C-alpha cells in the first residue's frame, strides 16, 4: 500500500504537476522529436553522419559515384584532346620569374582504366589556374610519373601540356629500386623521388604534393594564398614540416583520437547554448534566464552537431579564406601535402632513414617523424581537395566502396 508520505506517492504528485506547458516536458519532447524523428529523416542519406543508413544506401551510392567518376574521366580526356598543345607547359601558367613560388607536383601511376583520375586532377588545376589569372604568377604544374611500365597513356597525353618527370624512363634507376620491394616502400621511394625532382627542377618556395586521385576544391588557391602569406607568418606555424590539405571525412568527428577537437566541441555548446536558450525563452514567454535550460541547450547542440556530422558544419568555413582553421595534424593520410622548401629538404633526409611496410605507410612514417625529430605539422579544415579514388594503388579492391 502506498502511503501519502512514501517516495512513490511523492513522485506521483510531482508527475501530476507536470503539464504540457512545463519546461521539462517541452525540452523532453524537443529531444525526442529532434533525435528520434527529424534528424534521422533528414540525415539518413548523409554519408558521414551517425544517422546514415549504410545498409540501405551505401551500395547504390558507391555505384552512382563510380558512374559519375567515369563520366568525369571521359570529360577530362576530351578536355585535353581539344586543348592546343603547349610544348610541355600549360599555357595559362604565368611565370613572371624563372623561379616559381609554388610548384604543384602531381604523383601518378597507371590506375584503373577508364576513370582517367590524373586527367581529372590536372584538368581541374588547369581550369582553376585559368580562372585565377595573373594573380597566380609563379604557380607551376609538374607531373611526376612513377609507373614502372610504359603503358601510362594518360601521362603520355599530359606530357604535351605539363612538364613531366619519369622515374622509370629508360633502363637505369638512380634510386636503386628493387622489383621485389614491397609496395609501401616503393610508394615512399616514389614520393621521395617526386619531391626531390620538384626541388631540383624549380627550386620553389613551396611544393604542393598531390596524389593523382585528389581533385582540388574551387577555393584552393585563394585559401593557400591567405594561409601562406598571412597565417604562416605566425611563429608557431612558420617552421612547420608540412601542411595537410586533406583529412578523411570519416575521421573528422569530435569523438575521435584528436583531443584538440574537444575544445572546439565545448565551444559549439558555449556558442549555441545561450543563443538557443534566448530563442526558447522568448517564444515560450519564460521570464529571465535559466542556467539549467542553457546547459540543456549546450548539450543538445553538441549532440546534434556530432550526430549529424562535424564534416557538414565545417563546410560553413568555406564562406571566406580567413575562416579556414589550421590545427595539429594526425597520421592519416597524404592525398595533398604542402611543404615549404627548407622543410621539404628535411623531409627527404628523414624519409631516407625509415623503411615502410604493411601497417607503416608513408603517412605513418611522416607522422612518426614529428615526435622523433621534434617537428610540427598541421592540417587545414575543411579539406582543400576531394579524394575520388576508390581503387588503391597499394592493394587490390574488387568491391570499391565509399566507406
Secondary structure by P-SEA (a helix, b strand, c coil): ccccccaaaaaaaaaaacccccaaaaaaaaaaaacccaaaaacccccccccccccccaaaaaaaaaaaaaaaaaaaaaaaaacccccccccccccccccccccbbbbbcccccccaaaaaaaaaaaaaaaaaccccccbbbbbbbccccccaaaaaaacccbbbbbccccccccccccccccaaaaaaaaaaaaaaaaaaaccccbbbbbccccccccaaaaaaaaaaaccccccccccccbbbccccccccccccccccaaaaaaaaaaaaaaaaaaaaaaaaccccccaaaaaaaaaaaaaaaaaacccccccccccccccccccccccccccbbbbcaaaaaaaaaaaaaccccccccaaaaaaaacccccccccccccccccccccccccccccccccc
